[in-house]
């Protein structure tokens, strides 16, 4: 809008007036959120992901661990997420020319793969994923063993909390840059990690060396889920909800204190209170405390008291404040959304859930879990682990070729409504919208393995002469005597 000065300048110098008009137009924002009148200013705007990590990650990690340890619904949400993503275990299945040998070796090695002897392969996968979601990142160190150690393959895995990484280590080394304890070469690839000799928080045993040691990157698997380009370290999944969970905890504490007050009944008495004094409560002297307030004793349940004449009594009964349950449910919905888990998985509350709403949310949750499995967990943890296993088996002379071909079977999802789900799958197959193999893969099965098992079963049933009976049972009726005789005569003919 033109002001008095604009009019004067436009009258004296029209070109300058036009220039002022267009300059003022350029100051206007296309996005309301970019307006300078907006008082909100993002914290540390423009900082890189690594700068944010260096400043905040340790604090976020410590708070996330405290919430998991002390808040029941946070633990339940994380436990349910890990159970859905890892389940009974994600199984690697060799598919190359050495698959028979590798399958046998893998089955034996999985039982003894943990360097600390606490987990098998599936348990180690679960613990690594839990640590990644809780702390933001986790390390797996590849430990080569001697052939005389008696392992099926001379390799073991050491699971390390991210605290083992010297995050304060930064600088340069032979042209490489060290950022947050990770060394990058001149092309930006990870060259090494700087690890402590033991966990820094383990104060029971003195550390052997005061300086972290350089470990080549080919001996470390660094599992995290990057959200920004160039991000070299991970943040806890709980980072967006830590402040809200803490606020909810404070609100619950305040509500508990208020409920404690609500449960107490008090009486205010006015008049001549000398006959009702409680001297013992005032140290035996019967003197009134400051302000003329006297302690008249406690109310006894089920008692009948005679009151002096001229006394007036006022009962103080605090009223319950409504809205607590509604607000807690609202806050827990926000926390569940921030963690990426369904509300019922976080709280166990199914009171407001119906079939349609539960199915829609579960389908969304399954897509998120599948994304985590195939975009992060398998390519960044399980494939490198399998490749290290194959390489050590080859170097030990246990296989002839360096066969890295592998497929993974993820845990199958249970049916929400078995009858309707199976009918829908069969309808898609019969309509040409899907294949048997695709539906089997969605359930976590290997189509080739299933087909081989079916072929073996059919062959066995045919040899035993019960294939027709099995087919009749599958259709829901049994063969009659005439039909059985007809089947026999047709065979004889």
C-alpha positions as CSV (number, residue, x, y, z in Angstrom):
1,X,0.0,0.0,0.0
2,X,1.4,3.4,-1.0
3,X,2.2,5.9,1.7
4,X,2.7,9.7,1.6
5,X,6.4,9.4,0.8
6,X,5.7,7.0,-2.1
7,X,3.2,9.6,-3.5
8,X,5.8,12.4,-3.3
9,X,8.6,10.3,-4.9
10,X,6.2,9.1,-7.6
11,X,5.1,12.7,-8.4
12,X,8.7,14.0,-8.5
13,X,10.4,10.9,-10.1
14,X,7.9,8.3,-11.6
15,X,10.7,5.8,-12.4
16,X,11.9,5.8,-8.7
17,X,8.3,5.4,-7.6
18,X,7.8,2.4,-9.8
19,X,11.1,0.9,-8.5
20,X,10.0,1.4,-4.9
21,X,6.7,-0.4,-5.7
22,X,8.4,-3.5,-7.2
23,X,11.0,-3.6,-4.5
24,X,8.2,-3.6,-1.9
25,X,6.5,-6.5,-3.8
26,X,9.7,-8.5,-3.6
27,X,9.5,-8.3,0.2
28,X,6.2,-10.0,0.3
29,X,6.3,-13.8,1.1
30,X,4.7,-16.5,-1.0
31,X,4.6,-18.7,2.1
32,X,3.0,-17.4,5.2
33,X,5.4,-19.5,7.3
34,X,8.3,-17.6,5.8
35,X,7.0,-14.2,7.0
36,X,9.4,-12.2,9.2
37,X,6.4,-11.5,11.5
38,X,6.3,-15.2,12.5
39,X,8.0,-15.2,16.0
40,X,9.0,-18.9,15.7
41,X,12.7,-19.4,15.0
42,X,14.0,-23.0,14.5
43,X,16.9,-23.9,16.8
44,X,20.3,-24.2,15.1
45,X,18.8,-23.4,11.7
46,X,21.0,-24.6,8.8
47,X,23.2,-27.0,10.8
48,X,24.2,-30.2,9.2
49,X,22.9,-33.6,10.4
50,X,26.4,-34.4,11.8
51,X,26.5,-31.0,13.6
52,X,23.1,-31.8,15.2
53,X,24.3,-35.2,16.2
54,X,27.4,-33.9,17.8
55,X,25.4,-31.4,19.9
56,X,22.3,-33.4,20.8
57,X,22.6,-37.2,20.2
58,X,24.2,-38.2,23.6
59,X,21.5,-36.3,25.5
60,X,18.7,-37.8,23.4
61,X,20.2,-41.2,23.8
62,X,20.4,-41.0,27.6
63,X,16.8,-39.7,27.9
64,X,15.5,-42.4,25.5
65,X,17.1,-45.1,27.6
66,X,15.6,-43.6,30.7
67,X,12.1,-43.6,29.1
68,X,12.4,-47.2,28.0
69,X,13.5,-48.3,31.5
70,X,10.9,-46.3,33.4
71,X,7.8,-45.7,31.3
72,X,5.7,-48.8,30.7
73,X,4.0,-47.8,27.4
74,X,7.3,-46.7,25.8
75,X,8.8,-50.1,26.6
76,X,5.7,-51.8,25.2
77,X,5.7,-49.8,22.0
78,X,9.4,-50.5,21.4
79,X,9.0,-54.2,22.2
80,X,6.0,-54.5,19.9
81,X,7.9,-52.7,17.1
82,X,10.9,-55.0,17.4
83,X,8.6,-58.1,17.6
84,X,6.8,-57.0,14.3
85,X,10.1,-56.2,12.5
86,X,12.3,-59.1,13.6
87,X,9.8,-61.5,15.0
88,X,11.3,-65.0,15.3
89,X,14.1,-63.9,13.1
90,X,14.9,-62.9,9.5
91,X,16.3,-66.0,7.9
92,X,19.1,-65.8,5.2
93,X,18.7,-68.5,2.6
94,X,21.7,-69.3,0.3
95,X,20.6,-69.7,-3.4
96,X,23.8,-70.0,-5.3
97,X,25.8,-73.0,-6.5
98,X,27.2,-73.5,-2.9
99,X,23.8,-73.3,-1.3
100,X,23.8,-76.9,0.2
101,X,27.2,-76.5,1.9
102,X,26.5,-72.9,3.0
103,X,23.1,-73.9,4.4
104,X,24.6,-76.6,6.6
105,X,27.4,-74.3,7.7
106,X,25.0,-71.4,8.4
107,X,22.7,-73.6,10.5
108,X,25.6,-74.6,12.8
109,X,27.3,-71.2,12.8
110,X,24.1,-69.3,13.9
111,X,24.2,-71.1,17.2
112,X,27.7,-69.9,18.1
113,X,28.1,-66.6,16.2
114,X,27.9,-64.3,19.2
115,X,31.4,-63.5,20.5
116,X,29.9,-62.8,24.0
117,X,28.0,-66.1,24.0
118,X,24.6,-64.5,24.9
119,X,22.7,-64.7,21.7
120,X,22.2,-66.9,18.7
121,X,22.0,-65.2,15.2
122,X,18.3,-64.3,15.5
123,X,18.7,-63.0,19.1
124,X,21.7,-60.9,18.0
125,X,19.6,-59.5,15.2
126,X,16.8,-58.6,17.6
127,X,19.2,-57.0,20.1
128,X,20.9,-55.0,17.3
129,X,17.6,-53.6,16.0
130,X,16.4,-52.8,19.5
131,X,19.6,-50.8,20.2
132,X,19.3,-49.0,16.8
133,X,15.7,-47.9,17.5
134,X,16.4,-47.0,21.2
135,X,19.9,-45.4,20.8
136,X,19.7,-44.4,17.2
137,X,22.7,-46.6,16.1
138,X,24.6,-49.7,17.1
139,X,27.9,-51.3,16.1
140,X,28.7,-54.9,15.2
141,X,32.3,-55.8,15.1
142,X,33.5,-58.8,13.0
143,X,35.9,-60.9,15.0
144,X,38.0,-63.3,12.9
145,X,38.9,-66.5,14.9
146,X,41.6,-69.2,14.5
147,X,40.8,-72.4,12.8
148,X,41.7,-74.2,16.0
149,X,38.8,-72.5,17.9
150,X,36.5,-75.2,16.7
151,X,33.9,-73.0,15.1
152,X,31.9,-74.1,12.0
153,X,33.2,-70.9,10.3
154,X,36.1,-68.9,11.9
155,X,34.0,-65.7,12.5
156,X,32.1,-64.3,15.5
157,X,30.1,-61.1,15.9
158,X,30.5,-58.7,18.8
159,X,27.5,-56.4,19.4
160,X,28.6,-53.0,20.8
161,X,26.5,-50.1,22.1
162,X,27.3,-46.9,20.3
163,X,28.9,-45.6,23.5
164,X,32.0,-47.6,22.4
165,X,32.5,-45.1,19.6
166,X,34.6,-42.1,20.6
167,X,32.2,-39.4,19.5
168,X,34.5,-36.6,20.6
169,X,37.2,-37.7,18.2
170,X,37.4,-35.2,15.3
171,X,40.2,-33.8,13.1
172,X,42.3,-35.0,10.1
173,X,44.6,-38.0,9.5
174,X,46.7,-38.4,6.3
175,X,44.2,-36.3,4.4
176,X,41.2,-38.1,5.8
177,X,38.6,-36.3,7.9
178,X,37.5,-37.5,11.3
179,X,33.9,-36.5,12.3
180,X,32.2,-37.7,15.5
181,X,34.6,-40.7,15.8
182,X,34.3,-41.8,12.2
183,X,37.1,-41.4,9.6
184,X,36.2,-40.6,6.0
185,X,38.5,-40.8,3.1
186,X,38.8,-38.1,0.4
187,X,35.8,-39.6,-1.5
188,X,33.6,-39.4,1.5
189,X,33.6,-43.2,2.2
190,X,34.0,-44.5,5.7
191,X,37.6,-45.6,6.3
192,X,37.7,-46.4,10.0
193,X,36.0,-46.1,13.4
194,X,37.6,-45.0,16.7
195,X,36.6,-47.3,19.5
196,X,37.3,-47.5,23.2
197,X,38.8,-50.7,24.7
198,X,35.7,-51.1,26.8
199,X,32.4,-49.4,27.5
200,X,33.0,-45.9,28.8
201,X,30.2,-46.2,31.3
202,X,31.7,-49.4,32.8
203,X,33.3,-47.8,35.9
204,X,33.9,-51.1,37.7
205,X,37.1,-51.8,35.7
206,X,39.7,-49.3,34.8
207,X,40.2,-48.6,31.1
208,X,43.3,-50.2,29.6
209,X,44.1,-47.2,27.3
210,X,43.1,-43.6,27.7
211,X,42.8,-43.0,23.9
212,X,40.4,-44.7,21.5
213,X,41.9,-47.0,18.8
214,X,41.5,-46.9,15.1
215,X,39.5,-49.9,13.7
216,X,39.3,-50.4,9.9
217,X,35.8,-49.9,8.5
218,X,35.8,-53.4,7.0
219,X,35.7,-54.8,10.5
220,X,32.7,-52.8,11.6
221,X,29.0,-52.8,10.6
222,X,27.4,-49.5,11.6
223,X,23.6,-49.9,11.7
224,X,21.5,-46.8,11.7
225,X,18.6,-45.3,9.7
226,X,19.7,-42.0,8.1
227,X,17.0,-39.4,7.5
228,X,19.0,-36.7,5.9
229,X,21.6,-36.8,3.0
230,X,25.1,-36.9,4.3
231,X,24.0,-38.1,7.8
232,X,26.8,-40.2,9.3
233,X,25.2,-41.1,12.6
234,X,21.8,-42.0,13.8
235,X,19.2,-40.5,16.2
236,X,16.9,-42.3,18.5
237,X,13.4,-43.1,17.2
238,X,12.1,-41.6,20.5
239,X,13.7,-38.2,19.8
240,X,10.4,-36.6,18.6
241,X,8.4,-37.7,21.6
242,X,10.8,-37.4,24.5
243,X,9.6,-34.0,25.6
244,X,5.9,-34.9,25.2
245,X,6.4,-38.1,27.2
246,X,8.1,-36.2,30.0
247,X,5.3,-33.6,30.0
248,X,2.8,-36.4,30.3
249,X,4.7,-37.9,33.2
250,X,4.7,-34.6,35.0
251,X,1.0,-34.2,34.4
252,X,0.3,-37.7,35.7
253,X,2.4,-36.9,38.9
254,X,0.3,-33.8,39.4
255,X,-2.9,-35.7,38.9
256,X,-1.8,-38.3,41.5
257,X,-1.1,-35.5,44.0
258,X,-4.5,-33.9,43.2
259,X,-6.3,-37.2,43.6
260,X,-4.6,-37.6,47.0
261,X,-6.0,-34.3,48.1
262,X,-9.5,-35.2,46.7
263,X,-9.6,-38.3,48.8
264,X,-9.2,-36.3,52.0
265,X,-12.2,-34.8,53.9
266,X,-11.6,-31.7,56.0
267,X,-13.8,-29.7,58.4
268,X,-13.5,-26.1,59.3
269,X,-14.9,-25.2,62.8
270,X,-15.8,-21.7,64.1
271,X,-16.9,-20.6,67.5
272,X,-15.6,-21.5,71.0
273,X,-13.2,-24.3,70.3
274,X,-11.7,-24.6,73.8
275,X,-13.8,-27.7,74.5
276,X,-12.5,-29.4,71.3
277,X,-8.8,-28.6,71.4
278,X,-6.3,-31.4,70.7
279,X,-3.4,-30.5,73.1
280,X,-1.4,-33.6,72.1
281,X,-1.1,-32.4,68.5
282,X,0.3,-29.1,69.7
283,X,3.0,-30.6,71.9
284,X,0.8,-31.0,74.9
285,X,0.4,-27.3,75.7
286,X,-2.9,-26.6,74.0
287,X,-1.6,-23.3,72.6
288,X,-3.0,-22.2,69.3
289,X,-0.4,-21.9,66.4
290,X,0.1,-18.6,64.6
291,X,-3.0,-16.9,63.3
292,X,-5.4,-18.4,65.8
293,X,-5.7,-21.8,64.0
294,X,-6.1,-24.8,66.2
295,X,-5.7,-28.5,65.5
296,X,-8.9,-30.1,66.7
297,X,-7.8,-33.7,66.0
298,X,-8.7,-36.3,63.4
299,X,-12.0,-37.5,62.1
300,X,-12.7,-41.1,63.2
301,X,-14.6,-43.3,60.9
302,X,-18.0,-44.7,62.3
303,X,-17.8,-42.5,65.5
304,X,-20.6,-40.3,67.0
305,X,-19.5,-37.0,68.5
306,X,-21.3,-34.5,70.7
307,X,-20.6,-30.9,69.6
308,X,-20.6,-27.9,71.9
309,X,-23.3,-25.3,71.5
310,X,-22.5,-22.3,69.3
311,X,-20.1,-24.2,67.0
312,X,-20.4,-23.9,63.2
313,X,-18.9,-26.5,60.9
314,X,-18.0,-26.3,57.2
315,X,-17.1,-29.5,55.3
316,X,-14.3,-29.0,52.8
317,X,-14.7,-31.7,50.1
318,X,-12.5,-31.2,47.0
319,X,-14.3,-31.8,43.7
320,X,-12.8,-34.1,41.0
321,X,-11.6,-32.3,37.9
322,X,-12.8,-34.0,34.7
323,X,-10.9,-34.5,31.4
324,X,-7.9,-36.5,32.7
325,X,-8.5,-39.7,30.8
326,X,-9.4,-37.9,27.6
327,X,-6.2,-35.8,27.7
328,X,-4.0,-38.8,28.5
329,X,-5.5,-40.8,25.6
330,X,-5.0,-37.8,23.2
331,X,-1.3,-37.5,24.4
332,X,-0.7,-41.2,24.0
333,X,-2.1,-41.1,20.4
334,X,0.4,-38.4,19.6
335,X,3.2,-40.4,21.2
336,X,2.2,-43.5,19.3
337,X,2.2,-41.5,16.0
338,X,5.6,-40.0,16.8
339,X,7.0,-43.5,17.5
340,X,5.4,-45.0,14.4
341,X,3.5,-47.7,16.2
342,X,-0.3,-48.3,16.5
343,X,-2.0,-46.9,19.6
344,X,-3.2,-50.3,20.7
345,X,0.4,-51.6,20.5
346,X,1.6,-48.8,22.7
347,X,-1.1,-49.0,25.3
348,X,-2.9,-52.3,24.9
349,X,-6.2,-50.3,24.8
350,X,-8.6,-51.8,22.3
351,X,-11.8,-50.2,23.7
352,X,-12.3,-47.8,20.8
353,X,-11.1,-50.1,18.0
354,X,-13.3,-51.7,15.5
355,X,-12.4,-54.1,12.7
356,X,-12.2,-51.5,9.9
357,X,-10.1,-49.0,11.8
358,X,-7.8,-51.7,13.1
359,X,-7.2,-53.2,9.7
360,X,-6.4,-49.8,8.1
361,X,-3.9,-48.9,10.8
362,X,-2.3,-52.4,10.7
363,X,-1.9,-52.2,6.9
364,X,-0.1,-48.9,7.3
365,X,2.1,-50.4,10.1
366,X,2.9,-53.4,8.0
367,X,4.1,-51.1,5.1
368,X,6.4,-49.2,7.6
369,X,7.7,-52.5,9.0
370,X,8.4,-53.8,5.5
371,X,10.2,-50.6,4.6
372,X,12.4,-50.9,7.7
373,X,13.2,-54.6,6.9
374,X,14.0,-54.2,3.2
375,X,15.5,-50.7,3.2
376,X,17.5,-50.7,6.4
377,X,17.8,-53.9,8.4
378,X,18.5,-56.4,5.5
379,X,20.8,-54.3,3.3
380,X,22.7,-52.6,6.2
381,X,23.0,-55.4,8.6
382,X,22.1,-58.9,7.4
383,X,23.6,-58.8,3.9
384,X,27.0,-57.5,5.3
385,X,26.9,-60.2,8.0
386,X,26.1,-62.9,5.4
387,X,28.9,-61.7,3.1
388,X,31.4,-61.8,5.9
389,X,30.2,-65.3,6.8
390,X,30.7,-66.5,3.2
391,X,34.1,-64.8,2.9
392,X,35.4,-66.5,6.1
393,X,34.0,-69.8,4.9
394,X,35.8,-69.4,1.6
395,X,39.1,-68.3,3.2
396,X,38.9,-71.4,5.5
397,X,38.5,-73.7,2.5
398,X,35.0,-74.8,3.4
399,X,33.5,-73.8,0.1
400,X,35.1,-73.7,-3.4
401,X,33.7,-70.4,-4.7
402,X,32.9,-67.0,-3.2
403,X,29.1,-67.6,-3.5
404,X,27.3,-64.5,-2.2
405,X,23.8,-65.2,-3.7
406,X,21.3,-65.1,-0.9
407,X,17.6,-64.4,-0.2
408,X,15.9,-63.5,3.0
409,X,12.7,-64.7,4.5
410,X,11.0,-62.2,6.8
411,X,8.5,-63.2,9.5
412,X,5.0,-63.8,8.1
413,X,2.1,-61.7,9.2
414,X,-0.8,-63.4,10.9
415,X,-4.2,-63.0,9.2
416,X,-6.5,-60.3,10.6
417,X,-9.5,-62.2,9.3
418,X,-8.2,-65.6,8.0
419,X,-11.3,-66.6,6.0
420,X,-11.7,-63.2,4.2
421,X,-8.0,-62.7,3.7
422,X,-7.5,-66.2,2.1
423,X,-10.6,-65.7,-0.1
424,X,-9.3,-62.3,-1.3
425,X,-5.8,-63.8,-2.1
426,X,-7.4,-66.6,-4.1
427,X,-9.6,-64.2,-5.9
428,X,-6.6,-62.1,-6.9
429,X,-4.7,-65.2,-8.1
430,X,-7.7,-66.5,-10.1
431,X,-8.3,-63.0,-11.6
432,X,-4.7,-62.8,-12.8
433,X,-3.9,-59.8,-10.5
434,X,-1.2,-61.8,-8.6
435,X,0.7,-65.0,-8.6
436,X,1.0,-67.9,-6.1
437,X,4.7,-66.9,-5.6
438,X,3.9,-63.3,-4.8
439,X,1.3,-64.2,-2.2
440,X,3.7,-66.7,-0.6
441,X,6.4,-64.1,-0.5
442,X,4.0,-61.7,1.2
443,X,3.4,-64.3,3.9
444,X,7.2,-64.8,4.4
445,X,7.5,-68.1,2.6
446,X,9.9,-69.1,-0.2
447,X,7.8,-70.1,-3.2
448,X,10.3,-72.6,-4.4
449,X,10.5,-74.3,-1.0
450,X,6.7,-74.5,-0.8
451,X,6.4,-75.9,-4.3
452,X,9.0,-78.6,-3.6
453,X,7.2,-79.5,-0.3
454,X,3.9,-79.8,-2.2
455,X,5.5,-82.0,-4.8
456,X,6.9,-84.3,-2.2
457,X,3.5,-84.4,-0.3
458,X,1.6,-85.2,-3.5
459,X,4.0,-87.9,-4.4
460,X,3.8,-89.4,-0.9
461,X,0.0,-89.3,-0.9
462,X,-0.1,-91.0,-4.3
463,X,2.2,-93.7,-3.2
464,X,0.1,-94.4,-0.1
465,X,-3.1,-94.3,-2.2
466,X,-4.7,-91.5,-0.2
467,X,-4.4,-88.6,-2.7
468,X,-8.1,-88.9,-3.7
469,X,-9.1,-88.9,0.0
470,X,-7.0,-85.8,0.6
471,X,-8.6,-84.0,-2.3
472,X,-12.1,-85.0,-1.2
473,X,-11.3,-83.7,2.3
474,X,-10.1,-80.4,0.8
475,X,-13.4,-80.0,-1.0
476,X,-15.3,-80.6,2.2
477,X,-16.9,-84.1,1.5
478,X,-15.7,-87.7,1.6
479,X,-15.9,-90.2,-1.3
480,X,-18.9,-92.5,-1.3
481,X,-18.7,-96.2,-1.8
482,X,-20.0,-96.0,-5.4
483,X,-17.5,-93.3,-6.3
484,X,-14.7,-95.3,-4.7
485,X,-15.7,-98.4,-6.6
486,X,-15.9,-96.4,-9.8
487,X,-12.5,-95.1,-9.2
488,X,-11.2,-98.6,-8.7
489,X,-12.8,-100.0,-11.9
490,X,-11.5,-97.1,-13.9
491,X,-8.0,-97.9,-12.7
492,X,-8.4,-101.6,-13.6
493,X,-9.6,-100.6,-17.1
